[in-house]
């Protein structure tokens, strides 16, 4: 799936052919104001077509969205982060990271995300 964003996809089929395949995407967004990379992420997800609904999808990586509040009601403070939230909603994805992934003196941000279209495949056990 050729796009201009920094993403790589891999597919894993479990031995039980009746089980849905797992599609893993590893994504990197260069900076918090880059909307182009987000549009390319959206294009990449769109290229999956029906695979999005026929398989389990996990997209993880550094999304560089420090201004998004990942509580029960997602909210952001920039057009780029609004775009990321739109992509998550448009593709029926859920965000699973709840603890800060970047700490710098007084700042704690969730920059590294795990998104999936099936919350049952993500375990919160440590």
C-alpha positions as CSV (number, residue, x, y, z in Angstrom):
1,X,0.0,0.0,0.0
2,X,2.0,2.9,-1.4
3,X,1.5,6.1,0.6
4,X,3.7,9.1,1.5
5,X,3.4,8.6,5.3
6,X,5.7,6.6,7.4
7,X,3.7,3.5,7.9
8,X,4.3,-0.2,7.3
9,X,1.6,-2.9,7.3
10,X,1.9,-6.6,7.9
11,X,-0.7,-9.3,7.9
12,X,-0.8,-12.3,10.2
13,X,-3.1,-15.3,9.6
14,X,-3.4,-17.6,12.6
15,X,-3.3,-21.3,12.0
16,X,-7.1,-21.5,12.5
17,X,-8.3,-20.3,9.1
18,X,-11.7,-19.4,10.6
19,X,-10.1,-16.7,12.8
20,X,-9.9,-13.2,11.3
21,X,-6.5,-12.1,10.1
22,X,-4.6,-9.5,12.1
23,X,-3.4,-6.5,10.2
24,X,-0.6,-4.6,12.0
25,X,0.3,-1.0,11.1
26,X,3.3,0.7,12.6
27,X,3.0,4.5,12.0
28,X,5.2,7.6,12.7
29,X,4.0,11.1,12.5
30,X,6.9,13.5,12.1
31,X,5.5,16.4,14.1
32,X,2.4,17.7,15.8
33,X,1.4,20.1,13.1
34,X,1.8,17.7,10.1
35,X,-1.7,17.2,8.7
36,X,-0.3,15.7,5.4
37,X,1.0,12.6,7.2
38,X,-2.5,12.2,8.8
39,X,-4.2,12.4,5.4
40,X,-1.8,9.8,4.1
41,X,-2.6,7.6,7.2
42,X,-6.3,8.0,6.3
43,X,-5.5,7.0,2.6
44,X,-3.6,4.0,3.8
45,X,-6.6,2.8,5.9
46,X,-8.9,3.5,3.0
47,X,-6.7,1.3,0.7
48,X,-7.4,-1.6,3.1
49,X,-11.0,-1.4,1.8
50,X,-13.1,-4.3,3.1
51,X,-10.2,-5.7,5.0
52,X,-10.8,-3.2,7.7
53,X,-14.1,-4.9,8.6
54,X,-13.2,-8.4,7.7
55,X,-10.0,-8.5,9.9
56,X,-8.7,-7.2,13.2
57,X,-6.7,-4.0,12.7
58,X,-4.0,-2.6,15.1
59,X,-2.2,0.6,14.3
60,X,0.4,1.7,16.7
61,X,3.3,4.2,16.9
62,X,4.3,7.8,17.6
63,X,1.3,9.9,16.6
64,X,2.8,13.2,18.1
65,X,-0.6,14.5,19.3
66,X,0.3,16.0,22.8
67,X,-2.8,18.2,22.9
68,X,-5.4,15.4,22.8
69,X,-7.2,14.6,26.0
70,X,-7.7,10.8,25.9
71,X,-10.3,10.6,28.6
72,X,-13.9,9.4,28.0
73,X,-14.6,12.3,25.7
74,X,-11.7,12.9,23.3
75,X,-10.9,16.6,22.8
76,X,-8.1,18.5,21.2
77,X,-6.7,22.0,20.7
78,X,-5.4,22.0,17.1
79,X,-6.7,21.3,13.6
80,X,-4.1,18.5,13.2
81,X,-5.3,16.7,16.3
82,X,-8.9,17.2,15.2
83,X,-8.0,15.5,12.0
84,X,-6.5,12.5,13.9
85,X,-9.7,12.2,16.0
86,X,-11.7,12.3,12.7
87,X,-9.7,9.5,11.3
88,X,-10.1,7.4,14.4
89,X,-13.9,7.9,14.3
90,X,-14.2,7.4,10.5
91,X,-12.5,4.0,10.7
92,X,-14.2,2.9,13.9
93,X,-11.0,2.7,15.8
94,X,-10.4,2.8,19.6
95,X,-7.4,4.3,21.3
96,X,-6.1,2.1,24.1
97,X,-3.2,3.9,25.8
98,X,-4.2,5.7,29.0
99,X,-0.9,6.4,30.7
100,X,1.6,9.1,29.5
101,X,4.2,7.8,27.1
102,X,6.4,10.9,27.3
103,X,7.4,12.6,30.4
104,X,9.5,15.8,30.4
105,X,9.9,17.7,33.6
106,X,6.4,19.0,34.3
107,X,4.8,17.7,31.1
108,X,3.2,14.3,30.6
109,X,1.8,13.4,27.2
110,X,0.4,10.4,25.5
111,X,2.2,10.5,22.1
112,X,2.5,6.7,21.4
113,X,-0.9,5.2,20.6
114,X,-2.4,1.8,20.0
115,X,-5.5,2.0,17.8
116,X,-7.7,-1.0,17.0
117,X,-11.0,-1.8,15.4
118,X,-11.7,-4.5,18.0
119,X,-11.1,-3.7,21.7
120,X,-11.3,-7.3,22.6
121,X,-7.9,-8.1,21.0
122,X,-6.1,-5.6,23.3
123,X,-5.3,-6.6,26.9
124,X,-4.6,-4.1,29.6
125,X,-2.7,-6.6,31.7
126,X,0.9,-5.6,32.4
